[in-house]
Structure formats: structure tokens, C-alpha cells
Amino acid sequence: MKKIKLILFFLIFNLTTISFTKACDLLSINIGGDKSEIEDIFGPIEVDEDDEESVSKFTSSKEGFCTDIDLGEVLIYGYIMGDKIAAVEIEVQNGPENKESAKKKIYDYAQNKFGGIEVDSDRWLGYKFWDVDNKQIFYYNLKDRDNNVQEGIAVTSAEYYRVLSDNE
């Protein structure tokens, strides 16, 4: 009986650990996979599957993808091309004086998950790419004309990266 309880404990522990490790993990997104694979983040995804070149953008709160890490005020975007997952992006929702970006939560997430971002000051602006397996990770921290910081991180691939700029 003790053996069965021990086996059940390890089984439950492993299943729980696996589900937590996928939380907020951009590398777990199957770029090029069927759109249904991210419906747990965005809800039902209705697109014109016959038009393989059309891009649809879907929005979710962080609770749909990032429950285990405090990323501050962010939105999650899903880009679907035809019926395929083309990209997923986490974008900071800055308020007055760019207070959310000042907390450096997405910056720290990028550093911890994908490696160093060589910066020369706390006011660094720019972008960084990482190639991991067949995926491209893109972190950006830029200012627009009104001095508002645009900050986020996205996962895509060489085949689909253009959806990030096509929808801006």
C-alpha cells in the first residue's frame, strides 16, 4: 500500500511540475502548429482558414499564459496566419512615465530565460534576438515619438517573423 501511495505522489508531483514549467514558457509554443494548440490561452480562435496569407491577432490577459511569474501589467498577443500559430508576444502595458517598464520585469524575464542582454545603462533602448532550436525570440525596448516605451518579447520563426511587423 505504501508503494502505491509513493507512486501516486510522484505521479501527481511530476504532472504538477510539468504543467508549471510550461507556464509562461515561450519555447513551449509550437510555432507553425495548429491554432487550436493555443486556444487555452486565447479562447476559441475563428479565422478564415482558406486564406493562408491573412494574419489575425488575438489578445489575452497574462492569466491565460503567465500565472507563475509576475510580469506586471502585460497583454499576451497571438498571431495566426491561415490556421497556423505564427507568433506569441508578451507586451508591457505602460502607464504614465513608463512605470511598468521601469520595473524591468520583462527585461529580467528575457535575461533569465534566454541569456544576457548587453546594456550600457539603465536607460538602454534597443532589441535583442535569440535563435533557439527552430524558434526566434525577439526582445524589444524602444521609445516612440511621444517618449512612451514599447517593451515586449515574442517567439516566432524564420518562416513567420514578418507577422510581428505586418500588424504594427
C-alpha positions as CSV (number, residue, x, y, z in Angstrom):
1,M,0.0,0.0,0.0
2,K,2.9,2.4,0.8
3,K,4.4,1.7,-2.6
4,I,1.1,2.7,-4.3
5,K,0.9,5.9,-2.3
6,L,4.5,6.7,-3.1
7,I,3.9,6.1,-6.9
8,L,0.8,8.3,-6.8
9,F,2.7,11.0,-5.0
10,F,5.5,11.1,-7.6
11,L,3.0,10.9,-10.5
12,I,1.0,13.9,-9.2
13,F,4.2,15.8,-8.4
14,N,5.5,15.2,-11.9
15,L,2.3,16.2,-13.6
16,T,2.1,19.3,-11.5
17,T,5.7,20.2,-12.2
18,I,5.3,19.7,-15.9
19,S,2.2,22.0,-16.1
20,F,4.1,24.7,-14.1
21,T,7.2,24.5,-16.3
22,K,5.1,25.2,-19.4
23,A,3.5,28.3,-17.8
24,C,4.9,31.5,-19.3
25,D,7.3,29.5,-21.4
26,L,7.6,31.0,-24.9
27,L,9.6,28.0,-26.1
28,S,6.7,25.7,-25.4
29,I,4.7,27.5,-28.1
30,N,4.5,25.3,-31.2
31,I,5.2,27.9,-33.9
32,G,3.7,26.6,-37.2
33,G,1.4,24.3,-35.2
34,D,-2.4,24.3,-35.5
35,K,-4.2,27.4,-34.0
36,S,-6.1,25.0,-31.7
37,E,-3.0,24.5,-29.6
38,I,-3.2,28.0,-28.1
39,E,-6.9,28.2,-27.6
40,D,-6.3,27.5,-23.9
41,I,-4.6,31.0,-23.9
42,F,-6.9,32.9,-26.2
43,G,-10.2,31.0,-26.2
44,P,-11.8,29.8,-29.5
45,I,-9.9,31.1,-32.5
46,E,-12.1,31.8,-35.5
47,V,-10.2,32.7,-38.7
48,D,-10.6,32.3,-42.5
49,E,-8.5,29.1,-42.8
50,D,-8.8,29.2,-46.6
51,D,-6.7,32.4,-46.7
52,E,-3.3,31.2,-45.8
53,E,-1.7,34.7,-46.1
54,S,-4.1,36.5,-43.8
55,V,-2.9,37.3,-40.3
56,S,-5.2,37.5,-37.3
57,K,-4.2,38.9,-34.0
58,F,-5.7,37.7,-30.7
59,T,-5.4,39.2,-27.2
60,S,-5.4,37.7,-23.8
61,S,-4.6,38.7,-20.2
62,K,-1.4,37.4,-18.6
63,E,-3.6,34.9,-16.6
64,G,-4.1,33.0,-19.9
65,F,-0.4,32.2,-20.1
66,C,1.7,33.6,-17.2
67,T,0.4,32.6,-13.8
68,D,3.6,31.5,-12.2
69,I,5.7,34.7,-12.8
70,D,4.7,38.3,-12.0
71,L,5.4,40.1,-15.3
72,G,3.5,43.2,-14.2
73,E,0.9,44.7,-16.4
74,V,1.1,42.9,-19.7
75,L,-1.0,41.6,-22.5
76,I,-0.4,38.4,-24.5
77,Y,-0.9,38.5,-28.3
78,G,-1.3,35.5,-30.5
79,Y,-0.7,35.8,-34.3
80,I,-2.4,33.3,-36.5
81,M,-1.5,33.0,-40.2
82,G,-4.0,31.0,-42.1
83,D,-4.7,28.3,-39.4
84,K,-1.1,28.2,-38.1
85,I,0.5,29.7,-35.0
86,A,2.8,32.4,-36.3
87,A,3.9,34.2,-33.1
88,V,3.1,34.8,-29.5
89,E,4.1,38.1,-27.9
90,I,4.1,39.4,-24.3
91,E,3.8,43.2,-24.3
92,V,4.2,45.6,-21.4
93,Q,1.2,48.0,-20.8
94,N,2.9,51.1,-19.7
95,G,1.2,53.9,-17.9
96,P,2.4,57.4,-17.2
97,E,6.1,57.8,-17.1
98,N,6.6,54.3,-18.4
99,K,6.3,52.9,-14.8
100,E,5.8,49.3,-15.9
101,S,8.9,49.2,-18.0
102,A,10.8,50.8,-15.1
103,K,10.1,47.7,-13.0
104,K,12.2,45.7,-15.6
105,K,10.1,42.6,-15.2
106,I,10.0,41.6,-18.9
107,Y,13.7,42.5,-19.2
108,D,14.5,40.3,-16.2
109,Y,12.3,37.5,-17.7
110,A,14.2,37.7,-21.0
111,Q,17.6,37.7,-19.2
112,N,16.7,34.7,-17.1
113,K,15.1,32.6,-19.9
114,F,17.3,33.4,-22.9
115,G,20.6,34.9,-21.7
116,G,22.3,38.2,-21.3
117,I,21.2,41.5,-22.9
118,E,24.3,43.6,-23.0
119,V,23.3,47.1,-22.0
120,D,25.4,50.1,-21.2
121,S,23.0,51.8,-18.8
122,D,19.6,51.5,-17.0
123,R,18.2,53.6,-19.8
124,W,19.1,51.2,-22.6
125,L,16.9,51.1,-25.6
126,G,17.2,48.6,-28.3
127,Y,16.4,45.0,-29.2
128,K,17.9,41.5,-28.9
129,F,17.4,38.3,-30.9
130,W,18.0,34.7,-29.8
131,D,17.8,31.7,-32.1
132,V,16.7,28.7,-30.0
133,D,16.2,25.4,-32.0
134,N,13.9,26.5,-34.8
135,K,12.5,29.4,-33.0
136,Q,13.4,33.1,-32.9
137,I,13.0,35.1,-29.7
138,F,12.7,38.8,-30.0
139,Y,13.0,41.2,-27.1
140,Y,12.5,44.9,-27.7
141,N,12.7,48.1,-25.5
142,L,12.1,51.1,-27.7
143,K,10.7,54.7,-27.4
144,D,8.1,56.1,-29.7
145,R,7.9,59.8,-30.8
146,D,5.9,60.7,-27.7
147,N,8.6,59.2,-25.4
148,N,6.5,56.2,-24.5
149,V,8.4,52.9,-24.0
150,Q,7.3,50.0,-26.2
151,E,8.6,46.8,-24.5
152,G,7.9,43.2,-25.1
153,I,9.1,39.8,-26.0
154,A,7.9,37.5,-28.8
155,V,8.5,34.0,-30.1
156,T,8.2,33.2,-33.8
157,S,10.2,31.5,-36.5
158,A,12.1,32.4,-39.7
159,E,9.0,31.5,-41.7
160,Y,6.6,33.6,-39.7
161,Y,8.6,36.6,-38.2
162,R,7.1,39.1,-40.6
163,V,3.7,38.8,-38.8
164,L,5.1,40.9,-36.0
165,S,5.9,43.9,-38.3
166,D,2.9,43.4,-40.6
167,N,0.5,44.0,-37.7
168,E,2.1,47.1,-36.2
